[in-house]
Amino acid sequence: MTASNTASGATKSAPVATSLAPALSDLREAALRYATAKASRKVEDWAADLNDFAASRGPTTQAVFEGLKAKLRGKNPVWAAIKGAWSGTSPELKLAVVLILILTLLLGLVVLLVLVLALLVAAIVAGIRAATR
């Protein structure tokens, strides 16, 4: 294909393909730069949203965030979620949980002691009954 210029009466012909190829190449590069910039901006927005989500520091959000991070790293997400929830709790709640655990352990020991004493008394009663027959 050739283009002709007849304004001055002389015919000049230049191949159209040679002038169109650089323009299409520039257009392709500009479109690629635009798409890359737009995708980069979107990823930055998602990262900012994720950072805002993690910065809220509630126990539930910390558990979810740490569980997801562990899952992506190929580690146990349940244990990571438990640790994340513990790190996101307030000091008052941590104190309450620790006191409840200590109380449970102490009461568990008391219940075990009462059970052992009850079994001992039952064994003594059974021994006395067997001896008196």
C-alpha positions as CSV (number, residue, x, y, z in Angstrom):
1,M,0.0,0.0,0.0
2,T,1.2,3.5,-0.7
3,A,0.0,6.9,0.2
4,S,0.3,9.8,-2.2
5,N,0.5,13.5,-1.7
6,T,-0.7,15.5,-4.7
7,A,-0.9,19.0,-3.1
8,S,2.1,20.3,-5.0
9,G,1.4,18.4,-8.1
10,A,4.3,16.0,-7.5
11,T,3.5,12.5,-6.4
12,K,5.3,11.3,-3.3
13,S,4.7,7.8,-2.1
14,A,5.6,6.4,1.3
15,P,4.8,3.0,2.6
16,V,1.9,3.1,5.1
17,A,3.2,0.1,7.0
18,T,6.4,1.8,8.0
19,S,4.6,4.8,9.5
20,L,1.9,2.8,11.2
21,A,4.1,0.2,12.9
22,P,5.8,2.6,15.3
23,A,2.5,4.2,16.2
24,L,0.9,0.9,17.0
25,S,4.0,-0.1,19.0
26,D,3.8,3.2,21.0
27,L,0.1,2.6,21.6
28,R,0.7,-1.0,22.8
29,E,3.4,0.2,25.2
30,A,1.2,3.0,26.5
31,A,-1.7,0.6,27.1
32,L,0.6,-1.8,28.9
33,R,1.9,0.9,31.1
34,Y,-1.7,2.1,31.9
35,A,-2.8,-1.4,32.7
36,T,0.2,-2.1,34.9
37,A,-0.2,1.2,36.8
38,K,-3.9,0.5,37.3
39,A,-3.3,-3.1,38.6
40,S,-0.5,-1.8,40.8
41,R,-2.8,0.8,42.3
42,K,-5.5,-1.8,42.9
43,V,-3.0,-4.1,44.7
44,E,-1.8,-1.2,46.8
45,D,-5.4,-0.5,47.8
46,W,-6.0,-4.1,48.7
47,A,-2.7,-4.1,50.8
48,A,-3.8,-0.9,52.6
49,D,-7.2,-2.5,53.3
50,L,-5.5,-5.6,54.7
51,N,-3.2,-3.5,56.8
52,D,-6.2,-1.5,58.2
53,F,-7.9,-4.8,58.9
54,A,-4.9,-6.1,60.8
55,A,-4.4,-2.8,62.7
56,S,-7.8,-3.0,64.3
57,R,-6.2,-5.3,66.9
58,G,-9.4,-7.0,68.1
59,P,-9.1,-10.6,69.1
60,T,-11.4,-11.9,66.3
61,T,-9.6,-9.9,63.6
62,Q,-6.2,-10.9,65.0
63,A,-7.3,-14.6,65.0
64,V,-8.5,-14.4,61.4
65,F,-5.4,-12.5,60.2
66,E,-2.9,-14.8,61.9
67,G,-4.8,-17.9,60.7
68,L,-4.7,-16.7,57.1
69,K,-1.0,-15.8,57.3
70,A,-0.2,-19.3,58.7
71,K,-2.3,-21.0,56.0
72,L,-0.5,-19.1,53.3
73,R,2.8,-20.1,54.8
74,G,1.8,-23.7,55.0
75,K,1.6,-23.9,58.8
76,N,-1.1,-24.8,61.3
77,P,-3.8,-22.1,61.0
78,V,-5.7,-23.2,64.1
79,W,-2.8,-22.7,66.4
80,A,-1.8,-19.4,64.8
81,A,-5.4,-18.2,65.1
82,I,-5.4,-19.1,68.8
83,K,-2.1,-17.2,69.3
84,G,-3.5,-14.3,67.3
85,A,-6.7,-14.2,69.4
86,W,-4.6,-14.2,72.6
87,S,-2.4,-11.4,71.4
88,G,-5.4,-9.3,70.4
89,T,-7.2,-9.6,73.8
90,S,-7.1,-6.8,76.4
91,P,-5.0,-7.2,79.5
92,E,-8.1,-7.4,81.6
93,L,-9.5,-10.3,79.6
94,K,-6.1,-12.1,79.7
95,L,-6.1,-11.8,83.5
96,A,-9.7,-13.1,83.7
97,V,-8.8,-16.1,81.6
98,V,-5.7,-16.9,83.6
99,L,-7.6,-16.6,86.9
100,I,-10.3,-18.9,85.5
101,L,-7.7,-21.5,84.5
102,I,-6.0,-21.4,87.9
103,L,-9.4,-21.7,89.6
104,T,-10.3,-24.6,87.4
105,L,-7.0,-26.4,88.1
106,L,-7.4,-25.8,91.9
107,L,-11.0,-27.0,91.9
108,G,-10.1,-29.9,89.8
109,L,-7.5,-30.9,92.4
110,V,-10.1,-30.5,95.2
111,V,-12.6,-32.6,93.2
112,L,-10.0,-35.3,92.7
113,L,-9.1,-35.3,96.4
114,V,-12.8,-35.6,97.4
115,L,-13.1,-38.5,94.9
116,V,-10.1,-40.3,96.3
117,L,-11.4,-39.9,99.8
118,A,-14.8,-41.1,98.8
119,L,-13.3,-44.2,97.2
120,L,-11.2,-44.7,100.4
121,V,-14.3,-44.5,102.6
122,A,-16.2,-46.8,100.3
123,A,-13.3,-49.3,100.4
124,I,-13.2,-49.2,104.3
125,V,-17.0,-49.6,104.5
126,A,-16.9,-52.5,102.1
127,G,-14.0,-54.1,104.1
128,I,-15.9,-53.7,107.4
129,R,-19.1,-55.2,105.9
130,A,-17.1,-58.1,104.5
131,A,-15.5,-58.8,107.9
132,T,-18.8,-58.7,109.9
133,R,-20.5,-61.3,107.7
